[in-house]
């Protein structure tokens, strides 16, 4: 309110920078809240009990799923709920799944792509028609990644 019109661009940019720093601190610096830990533990237990074909591991604040040949829609619902209610991350290890099912899964989770780490083989990434830039890609061990010249 006390700024002159000439100072407004600086004030606005500082305000945006402050909001960005606050968001970063909330997400990465401040410890996981106990309520979020309970939600993660409860979700991991439900996934293990209801969907035995999905391998689930939990290291708070990261929920890790290993998906083999089938991707159950119930698993997608639980993952979306975790991403909506917590600030945790999810790691998806996609091994040998149907390309259409993988596309459906990743499209439904694309909204939270900045918190989803996807580990998939090169062949699967070529087949699946999804915007991979929305997700954090994890390179699998032993996979050859060619270097590009700058």
C-alpha positions, 0 to 999 in steps of 0.5 A: 500500500505504501509502495509507489507505482514504480516499486510495484514490480519489485514488490510483486516479484518479492512476494512471489519469491516469498510464496515459493520459498514457503511452499518449498519449506512446507514440502521439503524442509518441515518434517512430515506431520503425524497425520500424514504418516498415519495416512501413508501407513494406513494406505500401504496396509490397505494396498498390501491387504486388498491388492496382493499383486502390487508390491508396496514399500513405505519409507515415510514420506515416500510410498513405493509401488512395483507394478507387474502385469496388471494395474488394478484401478483400486490401486490408482484410487489409493495413490490418488488419495495419498497424493491429494491428502498428503505432501508425500511422493510416490515411486512407481516401478513399472515392469511389464505392463500393458501400454494402455493400462500404463497410459491410463494410470499416468494420465490419471496421476499427471496432475500430481506429476511433480511428486511422482517418480516413474521407473520404467524401461526404455521400450515401455517409454517409447510405446506409451503415449504420455507427456513424460515431462510431467513426471520425474523419471528414474533411470533403472540400474543397468539401463544404458543412457546415451550421452548427447553432445552439447 
